[in-house]
Amino acid sequence: MLKFRPRTSAHPPNRHDDPAPARTRPATDDARPEANDLSRYERPRDEPDDFRHRMLANIAALAFTIALTAIGIWLAVSIAELRRTQDCVLMGRRDCARISDMPRGN
């Protein structure tokens, strides 16, 4: 049977030369930076935000995504149709070709 010893402290042990224990030591501003303070990661803006340019870039990205999706769907349908035709031919059938309705000239 394995015995587990309870931890005596949730904090790491203090150094021997530190007179005040970690729990009673007053917190200083330079000891730990604020976790929610993200101002050090901000950079100053050299020029104002160009809303029109950003919206045009978003519209272009959306159009590109829609075009890629449409091409992908067309490609999947074409491959499925080709597979059906190939399966039909491999079964030995003769009426596998797709007949399109062509208008008759009068």
ZINOR-V513432 format. One record per pair of residues at least 4 apart in sequence whose ideal C-beta (glycine too) atoms are under 7 Angstrom apart, sorted by the first residue. I is the first residue (numbers start at 1). J is the second residue. D is the distance in Angstrom with one decimal. If there is no record, write none. Layout:
I,J,D  I,J,D
//
This chain:
11,22,5.0  14,18,5.0  14,21,5.9  14,22,5.7  20,24,5.6  20,25,4.6  21,25,7.0  27,31,6.2  33,37,6.4  38,42,6.7  50,54,6.3  51,55,6.3  52,56,6.4  53,57,6.4  54,58,6.4  55,59,6.4  56,60,6.3  57,61,6.4  58,62,6.3  59,63,6.3  60,64,6.3  61,65,6.4  62,66,6.3  63,67,6.3  64,68,6.4  65,69,6.4  66,70,6.3  67,71,6.3  68,72,6.2  69,73,6.4  70,74,6.3  71,75,6.1  72,76,6.4  73,77,6.4  74,78,6.2  75,79,6.3  76,80,6.4  77,81,6.3  78,82,6.3  79,83,6.3  80,84,6.5  81,85,6.5  82,86,6.2  83,87,6.2  84,88,6.4  85,89,6.5  85,96,5.4  86,90,6.2  87,91,6.5  88,93,5.1  88,96,3.7  89,96,5.1
//
